[in-house]
Amino acid sequence: MRLLLRLVLLVVLIAVFTVGVLFTLQNDTAVPLDLLFVQLDAQWLALWMLLAFALGGVFGLLAGLLSLWRVKRERYTLNRQLQAANKELEKLRAGNAGKAVTAKA
């Protein structure tokens, strides 16, 4: 199963690389980029597009990591609360067991 998954991943990566190369070859027009505060020199349109795609991926990964970090932190807090509640429950059970023995005697 892992071999099949790796093979599919390899095929997808080769397809993405091929599409990227074809996209670059078809879009070789030089285009300047104006970012409101900064004007960048003219570069290939494909370069600007691929950089935007890559930056979007990086920012998406960062957003996902922040979300994952928040969930892990919440899980850690809930585990600590559960452990404290379990300790308190054990104390209460031990206290009630001691009272029951003394009441019978």
C-alpha positions in Angstrom: 0.0 0.0 0.0 2.8 2.4 0.8 4.5 1.6 -2.5 1.3 2.5 -4.3 1.0 5.7 -2.3 4.6 6.7 -3.1 4.1 5.9 -6.8 1.0 8.1 -7.0 2.8 10.9 -5.2 5.7 10.6 -7.6 3.4 10.7 -10.6 1.6 13.8 -9.2 5.0 15.5 -8.5 6.2 14.8 -12.1 2.9 16.1 -13.5 3.1 19.3 -11.4 6.7 19.8 -12.5 5.8 19.3 -16.1 2.9 21.7 -16.0 5.2 24.3 -14.3 7.8 24.0 -17.0 5.2 24.2 -19.8 3.6 27.2 -18.0 7.0 28.9 -17.8 7.8 28.3 -21.5 4.5 29.7 -22.6 4.5 32.8 -20.4 7.9 34.4 -21.1 6.6 38.0 -21.5 8.4 40.5 -19.2 6.0 42.3 -16.9 6.8 44.9 -14.2 5.2 44.4 -10.8 3.8 47.4 -8.8 3.1 46.6 -5.2 1.7 50.0 -4.2 4.9 51.0 -2.2 7.5 49.2 -4.3 7.9 48.9 -8.1 9.8 45.8 -9.2 11.7 45.4 -12.4 10.1 43.6 -15.3 10.4 39.8 -15.0 8.8 36.9 -16.7 5.1 36.6 -16.1 5.6 33.0 -15.2 8.1 33.9 -12.5 5.6 36.3 -10.8 2.9 33.7 -11.0 5.1 30.9 -9.6 6.3 33.2 -6.8 2.7 34.1 -5.9 1.8 30.4 -5.9 4.7 29.5 -3.7 4.1 32.4 -1.2 0.4 31.3 -1.0 1.5 27.8 -0.2 3.9 29.0 2.5 1.3 31.3 4.1 -1.2 28.5 3.9 1.2 26.1 5.7 1.9 28.8 8.4 -1.9 29.3 9.0 -2.3 25.5 9.3 0.6 25.2 11.7 -0.9 28.0 13.9 -4.2 26.3 13.9 -2.6 22.9 14.8 -0.5 24.6 17.5 -3.7 26.0 19.1 -5.4 22.6 19.0 -2.4 20.9 20.6 -2.2 23.5 23.3 -5.9 23.1 24.1 -5.5 19.3 24.2 -2.6 19.7 26.6 -4.7 21.9 28.9 -7.7 19.5 28.7 -5.4 16.5 29.6 -4.1 18.4 32.6 -7.6 19.1 33.7 -8.6 15.5 33.2 -5.7 14.3 35.3 -6.5 16.7 38.1 -10.2 15.6 38.0 -9.1 11.9 38.1 -6.9 12.5 41.1 -9.7 14.3 42.9 -12.1 11.4 42.1 -9.6 8.9 43.5 -9.3 10.9 46.7 -13.1 11.1 47.0 -13.5 7.4 46.4 -10.7 6.6 48.9 -12.4 8.8 51.5 -15.8 7.3 51.0 -14.4 3.8 51.2 -12.8 4.6 54.5 -16.1 6.1 55.9 -18.0 3.0 54.8 -15.6 0.7 56.7 -15.8 2.8 59.8 -19.6 3.0 59.6 -19.9 -0.8 59.5 -17.7 -1.3 62.5 
